[in-house]
Amino acid sequence: MGEAPFKPGPPQKVPREVKVSFLLWLTAVAAGVVETIIRLVYSLAVGSSTGGEADVTGIVIRMIVYTVVVYVIVQMRLGKRWARLTLAVLLGGIGTLSLVIDPILWFAEGNLLSEVFKEADLLFFLIAPIRAVHLAAVVTALVSMFLPAANTYFRHASPAAGTTGSSTAV
């Protein structure tokens, strides 16, 4: 009975914390997709200073990025340590910074919180709640991914799960 943890066998059960993280990362991606759609519709309805090609190029790039991110999220759920690290650094760090840098810079310019609603337009009222959901999902997903049960899951993942050279079918 004491040898059971050392015997090769089926992959261990995905802990609740990793499942929660997985769903929250997908929620963050969905929020990004919804924000992209709203910005596109808004720019088409109101008019935009950029050309149509720039909008299409930007959307294509975003969709490629979202697709790659979903792939990494799936790999994290499968226990691949490189995917957890990638999500932590790129989305948890750089991605979070990209969500909060504009408001931080705006406040750093000396603006007050009371001015937010005075200067807000329709786009702000559409995007702000989505950004809040996006940010909350990223922070909670990041924390969930590093809770003790998740750490155990990633630590005990099969060696193939921690490398990119796995020949296991997904």
ChimeraX attribute file (.defattr): number of C-alpha atoms within 10 A of each C-alpha:
attribute: neighborCount
match mode: 1-to-1
recipient: residues
	/A:1	4
	/A:2	5
	/A:3	6
	/A:4	8
	/A:5	10
	/A:6	7
	/A:7	7
	/A:8	8
	/A:9	9
	/A:10	7
	/A:11	13
	/A:12	13
	/A:13	8
	/A:14	15
	/A:15	14
	/A:16	12
	/A:17	20
	/A:18	26
	/A:19	18
	/A:20	17
	/A:21	25
	/A:22	22
	/A:23	17
	/A:24	23
	/A:25	27
	/A:26	21
	/A:27	18
	/A:28	23
	/A:29	21
	/A:30	16
	/A:31	21
	/A:32	20
	/A:33	16
	/A:34	15
	/A:35	20
	/A:36	17
	/A:37	13
	/A:38	15
	/A:39	16
	/A:40	18
	/A:41	12
	/A:42	15
	/A:43	16
	/A:44	12
	/A:45	9
	/A:46	8
	/A:47	11
	/A:48	12
	/A:49	6
	/A:50	9
	/A:51	9
	/A:52	12
	/A:53	9
	/A:54	10
	/A:55	16
	/A:56	12
	/A:57	11
	/A:58	14
	/A:59	16
	/A:60	12
	/A:61	12
	/A:62	15
	/A:63	15
	/A:64	12
	/A:65	13
	/A:66	17
	/A:67	13
	/A:68	12
	/A:69	20
	/A:70	16
	/A:71	12
	/A:72	20
	/A:73	23
	/A:74	18
	/A:75	20
	/A:76	25
	/A:77	23
	/A:78	23
	/A:79	26
	/A:80	25
	/A:81	22
	/A:82	17
	/A:83	23
	/A:84	21
	/A:85	15
	/A:86	16
	/A:87	23
	/A:88	20
	/A:89	14
	/A:90	13
	/A:91	19
	/A:92	20
	/A:93	15
	/A:94	12
	/A:95	15
	/A:96	17
	/A:97	14
	/A:98	10
	/A:99	14
	/A:100	13
	/A:101	11
	/A:102	11
	/A:103	12
	/A:104	11
	/A:105	11
	/A:106	13
	/A:107	13
	/A:108	10
	/A:109	9
	/A:110	8
	/A:111	12
	/A:112	10
	/A:113	10
	/A:114	8
	/A:115	9
	/A:116	14
	/A:117	10
	/A:118	8
	/A:119	8
	/A:120	11
	/A:121	10
	/A:122	8
	/A:123	13
	/A:124	14
	/A:125	11
	/A:126	14
	/A:127	17
	/A:128	13
	/A:129	13
	/A:130	18
	/A:131	19
	/A:132	15
	/A:133	16
	/A:134	23
	/A:135	20
	/A:136	16
	/A:137	22
	/A:138	26
	/A:139	19
	/A:140	15
	/A:141	26
	/A:142	23
	/A:143	15
	/A:144	21
	/A:145	25
	/A:146	18
	/A:147	13
	/A:148	11
	/A:149	16
	/A:150	22
	/A:151	18
	/A:152	12
	/A:153	25
	/A:154	24
	/A:155	14
	/A:156	15
	/A:157	17
	/A:158	18
	/A:159	13
	/A:160	13
	/A:161	22
	/A:162	21
	/A:163	12
	/A:164	12
	/A:165	9
	/A:166	13
	/A:167	8
	/A:168	7
	/A:169	4
	/A:170	7
